[in-house]
Amino acid sequence: MFYDHMALFESVGLDLLFAAIFFFIGMAIRDVLNQANVPPFGRKIVWLVLFLGCAGFIAKGMIQFFWEGVGL
């Protein structure tokens, strides 16, 4: 039974690892932006790019989930 769930544990663990990496990247970017006195427009662009990267990762996960559900 444990071997049957190993793929699920691995998938969830990998997703949590990526979420933690995105969090730490966000914290590092926030620190750099605060220390460099970046103007507000530049801050918005940086956060937009970071958000789009996270959104792409989430979209990839959802597409993969749906395709595996229908057997593609």
JOTA-V588716 format. One record per pair of residues at least 24 apart in sequence whose ideal C-beta (glycine too) atoms are under 10 Angstrom apart, sorted by the first residue. I is the first residue (numbers start at 1). GAP is how many residues later the second one is. D is the distance in whole Angstrom. If there is no record, write none. Layout:
I & GAP & D
I & GAP & D
This chain:
11 & 50 & 9
11 & 53 & 10
11 & 54 & 10
14 & 47 & 10
15 & 42 & 9
15 & 43 & 10
15 & 46 & 7
18 & 36 & 9
18 & 39 & 6
18 & 40 & 10
18 & 43 & 9
19 & 35 & 9
19 & 38 & 9
19 & 39 & 10
21 & 36 & 10
22 & 28 & 8
22 & 29 & 10
22 & 31 & 8
22 & 32 & 5
22 & 35 & 7
22 & 36 & 10
23 & 31 & 10
25 & 25 & 7
25 & 28 & 9
25 & 29 & 9
26 & 24 & 6
26 & 25 & 9
26 & 28 & 9
